[in-house]
Amino acid sequence: MHFISPLLESYLADNSQEEPKILQDLTRETHLKVIQPRMLTGHFQGRVLSLLSKIINPTYILEIGTYTGYSALCLAEGLRKEGELHTIDINAELKQIQRTFFDRSDYGNQIIQHVGNALDIIPKLDITFDLVFIDAEKKQYDKYLEKVLPRTKSGTIILSDNVLWSGKVIEPLDPKDTATKVLLDYNKKLSEHPLLETVLLPIRDGLTLSRVK
């Protein structure tokens, strides 16, 4: 489902901050070498992530789901000089392309890669995060949230990507479609959670912004 026309999407990008060259290069590299390049965050949403991070000015960021590192580089733009971004991905084959572009950026020594299951890794991180970006296995979103909440504080921002799931969240539910059912339950949980203030934004495939009370 296209929520806005391609022409309007282009207009949004053209009238937002320019995409840094390193991200243009990473996009090109991803399309050349990696399966499913459409999983890239992309210009417009990337600039949204960058600006949100700059507004928050976090010391510690947690990203669940790295892919080739586009969103991590966007989020890193708002890091404090002494800050760290911890990014987790289960696919070890992507680690080198991530590292190559992280090290080409101004934030290479601030970005710490973790490879493995986020549900196992998060409890081992003895860090209180200012900003969290969830963009990994959709069926695990609720479990990611529960693992993350003990690592947050009042004012922490939690971003959840792909929460509109190509529009499937407003279509009749196929009983076999477990991913959509999980996201429907997750969206409802975020909107009703006693510890969170939440707004769901129709950015790309849906981006939820939640603030820990």
BAFI-3210 file (N, C-alpha, C; in Angstrom, 3 decimals, decimal comma, padded with zeros to 6 digits):
// residues 213
n [1|2|3|4|5|6|7|8|9|10|11|12|13|14|15|16|17|18|19|20|21|22|23|24|25|26|27|28|29|30|31|32|33|34|35|36|37|38|39|40|41|42|43|44|45|46|47|48|49|50|51|52|53|54|55|56|57|58|59|60|61|62|63|64|65|66|67|68|69|70|71|72|73|74|75|76|77|78|79|80|81|82|83|84|85|86|87|88|89|90|91|92|93|94|95|96|97|98|99|100|101|102|103|104|105|106|107|108|109|110|111|112|113|114|115|116|117|118|119|120|121|122|123|124|125|126|127|128|129|130|131|132|133|134|135|136|137|138|139|140|141|142|143|144|145|146|147|148|149|150|151|152|153|154|155|156|157|158|159|160|161|162|163|164|165|166|167|168|169|170|171|172|173|174|175|176|177|178|179|180|181|182|183|184|185|186|187|188|189|190|191|192|193|194|195|196|197|198|199|200|201|202|203|204|205|206|207|208|209|210|211|212|213]
n.u [000,844|000,578|000,937|001,207|001,551|004,138|005,120|004,574|006,094|008,631|008,634|008,578|011,096|012,740|012,306|013,277|016,062|019,165|020,361|023,195|026,354|027,704|025,621|024,259|026,178|026,201|023,624|023,810|025,769|024,438|022,314|023,770|025,023|023,517|020,762|017,270|017,196|015,262|014,775|016,268|016,439|016,160|016,060|014,120|012,913|015,264|016,280|014,371|014,896|017,496|017,063|015,360|017,127|019,063|017,547|016,977|019,553|021,185|023,070|023,331|022,385|020,270|019,976|017,903|018,235|020,075|020,698|022,248|023,308|022,367|020,294|021,513|023,693|022,286|020,988|023,241|024,088|023,075|024,314|025,971|029,332|030,686|029,168|027,566|026,540|024,786|024,338|022,385|022,351|021,206|022,378|025,387|026,768|026,453|028,022|030,566|030,114|028,629|030,562|032,503|031,280|030,556|033,083|033,945|032,476|031,922|031,531|032,537|034,094|032,277|030,226|029,041|029,028|026,876|026,415|023,937|021,152|018,895|017,305|018,801|021,070|020,413|019,756|022,300|023,542|024,593|023,373|021,678|019,443|018,935|017,656|015,924|015,703|013,615|013,701|013,631|013,027|009,657|007,774|008,807|008,572|007,085|008,442|010,987|010,416|009,749|012,194|013,704|012,577|013,428|015,892|015,628|014,721|012,813|011,677|013,123|013,144|011,408|011,480|009,565|009,620|007,983|005,322|002,868|002,893|002,761|000,129|-001,401|-002,391|-004,844|-006,451|-008,678|-007,917|-005,841|-006,023|-003,717|-001,683|000,602|002,496|001,268|-000,786|000,686|001,791|-000,532|-001,394|000,819|000,848|-001,508|-000,835|001,274|-000,160|-001,756|-000,140|000,820|003,221|004,059|003,918|002,435|002,586|001,535|003,074|002,492|004,803|006,616|006,529|005,168|005,895|006,328|006,387|007,331|007,304|008,932|007,374]
n.v [-001,198|002,189|005,018|007,677|009,414|008,542|010,857|012,841|011,854|012,246|015,030|015,602|014,654|016,279|018,717|018,527|018,219|017,766|014,565|013,158|012,557|010,174|008,505|008,311|006,886|004,520|003,602|003,033|001,012|-000,935|-001,625|-002,810|-005,017|-006,368|-008,398|-007,600|-004,613|-002,718|-002,595|-000,611|002,415|004,968|008,233|010,349|009,371|008,850|011,429|012,342|010,689|011,572|014,287|014,042|012,743|014,734|016,677|015,377|014,860|012,607|010,647|007,930|005,558|002,973|000,664|-001,649|-003,887|-003,524|-003,785|-002,598|-000,382|002,208|003,632|003,704|005,431|007,767|008,218|008,528|011,066|012,830|012,266|012,928|014,138|012,440|010,247|006,987|004,640|001,746|-000,935|-003,610|-006,624|-009,621|-010,825|-011,830|-011,600|-009,070|-007,433|-006,434|-004,613|-002,739|-001,863|-000,789|001,524|002,826|003,471|005,197|007,403|010,251|009,146|006,705|005,604|005,705|004,012|000,936|-002,370|-005,174|-008,581|-010,967|-012,420|-010,030|-010,209|-011,665|-010,118|-007,480|-007,550|-007,809|-005,411|-002,950|-000,296|002,824|003,958|006,813|007,065|004,861|002,686|000,587|-001,858|-004,501|-008,002|-008,323|-009,923|-010,097|-007,696|-006,932|-008,352|-007,232|-004,649|-005,141|-006,042|-003,779|-001,672|-001,780|-000,654|002,023|005,458|008,106|010,156|008,994|008,230|006,035|004,610|002,978|001,093|000,485|000,026|000,229|-001,629|-001,989|-001,228|-003,347|-003,419|-002,212|-003,722|-006,581|-009,184|-011,867|-015,046|-016,593|-014,816|-014,036|-012,054|-009,567|-009,682|-009,610|-007,032|-005,470|-005,963|-004,958|-002,225|-001,423|-001,962|-000,109|002,295|002,193|001,765|002,137|003,331|004,843|007,545|007,982|008,444|007,673|007,932|008,677|008,081|006,986|003,585|003,693|005,009|004,850|006,986|006,951|008,077|007,606|007,860]
n.w [000,000|-000,899|000,929|000,402|-002,699|-005,096|-006,293|-004,411|-002,310|-003,365|-003,455|-000,715|000,082|-001,487|-000,321|002,188|004,492|002,824|001,803|003,292|001,637|002,295|002,972|000,610|-000,808|000,687|000,227|-002,503|-002,436|-000,949|-002,655|-004,662|-003,480|-001,527|-000,543|-000,768|-000,803|-000,353|002,304|003,395|005,294|004,030|002,375|003,255|005,705|007,021|007,428|009,194|011,428|011,986|012,680|014,905|016,653|016,939|018,245|020,652|021,526|022,490|024,908|025,035|022,674|021,530|018,984|017,494|015,153|012,466|009,745|006,872|008,064|007,643|009,099|011,592|011,158|010,655|013,134|014,717|014,165|016,004|018,378|021,486|022,020|023,743|023,578|022,901|020,469|020,393|018,372|017,157|015,351|013,863|011,734|010,810|008,443|007,479|008,943|008,134|005,988|007,372|009,254|007,598|006,545|008,897|009,893|007,957|008,541|010,771|013,202|013,798|015,958|017,943|017,520|018,383|017,547|017,794|017,376|017,003|018,823|019,767|022,036|023,771|023,994|024,875|027,743|028,763|028,471|030,375|030,585|030,549|028,292|026,185|023,798|021,723|018,974|017,325|014,981|013,887|013,768|013,281|014,619|017,094|018,371|020,694|022,683|022,438|023,342|026,047|027,004|026,662|028,175|030,966|030,623|030,275|031,047|032,624|030,089|028,066|024,614|022,536|019,447|017,001|014,127|010,913|011,655|010,435|008,490|005,634|005,310|006,134|008,687|008,724|007,193|006,585|008,812|008,075|009,383|009,389|009,266|011,195|011,764|011,207|013,106|015,479|015,284|015,324|017,953|019,270|018,563|019,816|022,444|022,884|022,673|024,903|027,047|030,420|031,124|029,029|026,653|023,576|020,037|016,798|013,770|010,339|008,693|006,039|006,284|008,620|011,743|015,092|017,835|021,061|024,397|027,445|030,525]
ca.u [000,000|001,274|000,176|001,226|002,003|005,580|005,412|004,591|007,267|009,777|008,551|008,979|012,552|013,366|012,141|013,864|017,522|019,822|020,943|024,654|026,927|028,032|024,403|024,035|027,112|025,748|022,438|024,299|026,455|023,427|021,606|024,682|025,584|022,700|019,384|016,201|017,640|014,130|014,781|016,967|015,600|015,859|016,367|013,197|012,848|016,585|016,393|013,522|015,659|018,607|016,598|014,896|018,308|019,681|016,694|017,158|020,975|021,383|024,375|023,305|021,353|020,195|019,268|017,635|018,084|021,050|020,768|023,582|023,810|021,871|019,603|022,483|024,437|021,372|020,814|024,525|024,290|022,668|025,042|026,940|030,714|031,101|028,109|027,729|025,392|024,890|023,435|022,307|021,767|021,416|023,047|026,828|027,286|026,348|028,859|031,679|029,649|028,290|031,787|033,176|030,650|030,669|034,424|034,046|031,727|032,547|031,067|032,980|034,556|031,160|029,218|029,438|028,218|026,604|025,837|023,247|019,749|018,751|016,684|019,889|022,098|019,946|019,920|023,721|024,008|024,348|023,309|020,363|019,426|018,145|016,935|015,882|015,064|013,276|013,460|014,131|011,984|008,386|007,078|009,447|008,510|006,633|009,523|012,036|009,967|009,852|013,616|014,262|012,030|014,288|017,111|015,225|014,425|011,808|012,134|013,675|012,296|011,452|010,931|009,253|009,453|007,150|004,149|001,677|003,061|002,228|-001,321|-002,100|-003,009|-006,227|-007,139|-009,154|-006,769|-005,712|-005,669|-002,374|-000,715|000,985|003,254|000,316|-001,473|001,621|001,898|-001,798|-001,356|001,903|000,382|-002,504|-000,109|001,970|-001,117|-002,415|000,848|000,814|004,522|004,435|003,091|002,709|001,906|001,908|003,257|002,420|006,053|006,969|005,685|004,679|006,928|005,736|007,240|006,851|008,135|008,786|006,901]
ca.v [000,000|003,470|005,954|008,903|009,137|008,677|012,255|013,574|011,379|012,938|016,428|015,637|014,510|017,447|019,879|018,212|018,338|016,919|013,322|013,195|011,728|008,842|007,709|008,032|005,813|003,305|003,152|002,426|-000,233|-001,901|-002,102|-003,627|-006,190|-006,965|-008,775|-006,777|-003,246|-001,879|-002,516|000,611|003,463|005,922|009,652|011,149|008,865|009,032|012,802|012,414|010,090|012,467|015,486|013,639|012,488|016,028|017,339|014,659|014,958|011,510|010,102|006,508|005,124|001,545|000,342|-003,084|-004,090|-002,621|-004,003|-002,182|000,710|003,540|004,304|003,954|006,649|008,905|008,430|008,958|012,499|013,608|011,821|013,790|013,749|011,339|009,261|005,693|004,012|000,286|-001,439|-005,067|-007,311|-011,068|-011,281|-011,552|-011,321|-007,637|-006,674|-005,755|-003,429|-001,769|-001,306|000,027|002,841|003,473|004,020|006,333|008,528|010,956|008,538|005,317|005,130|005,782|003,008|-000,383|-003,406|-006,436|-009,566|-012,030|-012,210|-008,851|-010,588|-012,139|-009,080|-006,288|-007,642|-007,755|-004,032|-002,232|001,091|003,452|004,593|008,027|006,906|003,473|002,507|-000,822|-002,102|-005,847|-008,996|-007,733|-010,822|-009,979|-006,301|-006,849|-008,860|-006,201|-003,557|-005,561|-006,098|-002,432|-000,759|-001,654|000,071|003,384|006,352|009,093|011,008|008,195|008,108|004,737|004,664|001,655|001,245|-000,443|-000,337|000,169|-002,937|-001,869|-001,041|-004,566|-003,213|-001,740|-004,661|-007,777|-009,983|-013,274|-015,780|-017,153|-013,713|-013,784|-010,801|-008,457|-009,791|-009,133|-005,577|-004,908|-006,024|-004,075|-000,839|-001,197|-001,940|001,172|003,393|002,064|001,420|003,142|003,980|005,486|008,469|007,479|008,930|006,895|008,878|008,026|008,308|005,795|002,433|003,880|005,198|005,217|007,718|006,770|008,696|007,002|008,859]
ca.w [000,000|-000,913|001,743|-000,372|-004,053|-005,313|-006,609|-003,148|-001,583|-003,939|-003,018|000,697|000,143|-002,103|000,549|003,485|004,483|001,837|002,285|003,232|000,576|002,783|002,939|-000,809|-001,159|001,356|-000,519|-003,750|-002,073|-000,514|-003,839|-005,459|-002,820|-000,477|-000,890|-000,206|-000,509|000,055|003,768|003,787|005,861|002,969|002,548|004,062|007,071|007,609|007,913|010,385|012,521|012,286|013,368|016,230|017,468|017,250|019,241|021,919|021,871|023,433|025,249|024,695|021,740|021,223|017,748|017,348|013,713|011,849|008,296|006,434|008,890|007,248|010,197|012,659|010,816|010,838|014,572|015,289|013,918|017,175|019,567|022,151|021,693|024,611|023,504|022,252|019,816|020,373|017,341|017,213|014,198|013,957|010,512|010,879|007,098|007,196|009,881|007,485|005,265|008,412|009,837|006,580|006,459|010,205|010,019|007,029|009,100|011,903|014,448|013,807|017,269|018,892|017,163|018,866|016,905|018,473|016,465|017,718|019,159|020,629|023,308|024,631|024,138|025,609|029,207|029,128|028,321|031,629|030,109|030,469|026,978|025,979|022,542|021,262|017,662|017,126|013,552|013,590|013,533|013,720|015,534|018,409|018,834|022,079|023,532|022,440|024,217|027,446|027,351|026,590|029,182|032,147|030,252|029,950|032,160|032,254|029,000|026,967|023,430|021,861|018,096|016,452|012,676|010,134|012,450|009,575|007,836|004,269|005,362|006,555|010,000|008,571|006,311|007,291|009,244|007,704|010,605|009,261|009,211|012,590|011,893|011,302|014,404|016,500|015,180|015,807|019,417|019,719|018,427|020,872|023,722|023,004|022,872|026,206|028,073|031,490|031,276|027,774|025,877|022,234|018,837|015,618|012,675|009,028|007,971|005,275|006,619|009,981|012,767|016,367|018,766|022,432|025,430|028,766|031,489]
c.u [000,877|000,421|000,141|001,797|003,520|005,988|005,497|005,772|008,531|009,807|009,002|010,493|013,257|013,304|012,504|015,377|018,121|020,424|022,463|025,208|027,240|026,805|023,980|024,925|026,678|024,510|022,856|024,949|025,458|022,673|022,480|024,976|024,660|021,296|018,414|016,650|016,505|014,027|015,552|015,989|015,220|016,002|015,425|013,136|014,192|016,783|015,492|014,272|016,811|018,152|016,077|016,089|018,996|018,872|016,908|018,571|021,383|022,846|024,450|022,098|021,431|019,388|019,131|017,291|018,939|020,977|022,150|024,080|023,304|021,238|020,548|023,264|023,568|021,213|022,090|024,766|023,915|023,404|025,898|028,349|031,200|030,130|028,476|026,412|025,653|023,857|023,539|021,706|022,119|022,243|024,522|027,410|027,258|027,323|029,949|031,232|029,229|029,559|032,509|032,599|030,639|032,028|034,691|033,370|032,524|032,278|031,568|033,360|033,457|030,103|029,744|028,480|028,072|025,941|025,207|021,795|019,624|018,162|017,717|020,886|021,651|020,126|021,370|024,289|023,627|024,372|021,866|020,333|018,506|017,239|017,055|015,149|014,874|012,897|014,040|012,937|010,652|007,673|007,642|009,310|008,105|007,725|010,684|011,667|010,145|011,303|014,219|013,816|012,871|015,587|016,791|015,008|013,308|012,380|012,784|012,659|012,514|010,748|010,722|008,909|008,525|005,860|002,838|001,723|002,383|000,710|-002,093|-002,819|-004,443|-007,019|-007,685|-007,986|-006,879|-005,270|-004,262|-001,283|-000,325|001,736|002,317|-000,409|-000,581|001,714|000,614|-001,809|-000,307|001,467|-000,620|-001,820|000,601|001,003|-001,741|-001,426|000,922|002,133|004,921|003,413|003,432|001,916|002,439|001,919|003,222|003,631|006,481|006,027|005,187|005,807|006,245|006,777|006,612|007,842|007,856|008,428|007,862]
c.v [001,246|004,489|007,337|008,574|009,264|010,119|013,085|013,139|012,089|014,398|016,570|015,567|015,744|018,677|019,577|018,347|017,353|015,680|013,408|012,222|010,316|007,934|007,401|006,866|004,481|002,734|002,433|001,070|-001,323|-002,482|-003,033|-004,982|-006,941|-007,271|-007,864|-005,362|-002,316|-001,765|-001,300|001,650|004,509|007,378|010,349|010,665|009,009|010,424|013,032|011,852|010,994|013,665|015,161|013,410|013,795|016,793|016,713|014,812|013,875|011,210|008,634|006,184|003,606|001,374|-001,178|-003,330|-003,085|-002,616|-003,536|-000,908|002,103|004,271|004,594|005,237|007,892|009,236|008,967|010,455|013,358|013,244|012,924|013,274|012,573|010,156|007,974|005,266|002,515|-000,238|-002,949|-005,614|-008,792|-011,616|-010,878|-011,181|-009,839|-006,802|-005,874|-004,513|-002,345|-001,063|-000,396|001,429|003,554|004,165|005,154|007,581|009,211|010,256|007,101|004,791|005,192|004,711|001,622|-001,419|-004,629|-007,365|-010,689|-011,668|-011,059|-009,198|-011,124|-011,028|-007,928|-006,416|-007,547|-006,339|-003,242|-000,730|001,562|004,297|005,815|007,900|005,451|003,433|001,013|-001,043|-003,460|-006,774|-008,536|-008,596|-010,731|-008,587|-006,198|-007,298|-007,878|-005,086|-003,925|-005,655|-004,697|-001,562|-000,672|-000,896|001,507|004,191|007,297|010,041|010,255|008,102|006,732|004,878|003,242|001,816|000,180|-000,848|-000,283|-001,035|-002,972|-001,769|-002,247|-004,395|-002,701|-002,610|-005,828|-008,706|-011,424|-014,036|-016,365|-016,080|-013,307|-012,466|-009,609|-008,487|-009,271|-007,609|-004,884|-004,871|-005,057|-002,607|-000,487|-001,088|-000,610|002,304|003,376|001,859|002,506|003,885|004,815|006,510|008,217|008,214|008,128|007,842|008,149|008,357|006,994|004,647|002,498|003,922|005,658|005,879|007,586|007,412|008,010|008,081|008,963]
c.w [000,000|-000,163|001,105|-001,739|-004,160|-005,613|-005,327|-002,283|-002,066|-003,496|-001,560|000,831|-000,389|-001,211|001,999|003,361|003,481|002,497|002,190|002,205|001,053|002,749|001,504|-001,256|-000,538|000,655|-001,789|-003,471|-001,678|-001,705|-004,687|-004,813|-001,872|-000,980|-000,151|000,154|-000,090|001,582|004,276|004,320|004,814|003,389|003,530|005,508|007,770|008,163|009,132|011,595|012,960|013,114|014,768|017,162|017,861|018,296|020,618|022,445|022,874|023,735|024,846|023,813|021,601|019,939|017,652|015,886|012,960|010,328|007,820|007,124|008,572|008,429|011,360|012,398|010,968|012,315|015,213|015,111|015,118|018,450|020,173|021,875|022,521|024,503|022,784|021,615|019,757|019,383|017,260|015,923|014,293|012,799|010,515|009,521|006,756|008,028|009,175|006,724|006,257|008,897|008,861|006,542|007,807|010,326|009,036|007,578|010,208|013,228|014,626|015,176|018,327|018,639|017,498|018,297|017,805|017,470|017,275|017,959|020,156|021,988|024,298|024,951|025,026|027,124|029,666|029,023|029,566|031,361|030,199|029,200|026,939|024,753|022,110|019,924|017,442|015,671|013,158|013,345|014,137|014,754|016,952|019,018|020,309|023,043|023,580|023,421|025,689|027,906|027,458|027,767|030,457|031,876|029,839|031,227|031,719|031,197|027,857|025,832|022,796|020,513|017,588|014,981|012,088|010,846|011,668|008,648|006,468|004,249|005,855|007,893|009,901|007,600|007,130|007,589|008,765|008,949|010,576|009,309|010,631|012,775|012,041|012,637|015,526|016,475|015,627|017,333|019,968|019,657|019,524|022,230|023,921|023,330|024,260|027,357|029,148|031,663|030,062|027,307|024,407|021,167|017,652|014,420|011,324|008,157|007,344|005,643|008,056|010,989|014,048|017,254|020,155|023,396|026,762|029,767|032,679]
res [m|h|f|i|s|p|l|l|e|s|y|l|a|d|n|s|q|e|e|p|k|i|l|q|d|l|t|r|e|t|h|l|k|v|i|q|p|r|m|l|t|g|h|f|q|g|r|v|l|s|l|l|s|k|i|i|n|p|t|y|i|l|e|i|g|t|y|t|g|y|s|a|l|c|l|a|e|g|l|r|k|e|g|e|l|h|t|i|d|i|n|a|e|l|k|q|i|q|r|t|f|f|d|r|s|d|y|g|n|q|i|i|q|h|v|g|n|a|l|d|i|i|p|k|l|d|i|t|f|d|l|v|f|i|d|a|e|k|k|q|y|d|k|y|l|e|k|v|l|p|r|t|k|s|g|t|i|i|l|s|d|n|v|l|w|s|g|k|v|i|e|p|l|d|p|k|d|t|a|t|k|v|l|l|d|y|n|k|k|l|s|e|h|p|l|l|e|t|v|l|l|p|i|r|d|g|l|t|l|s|r|v|k]
***
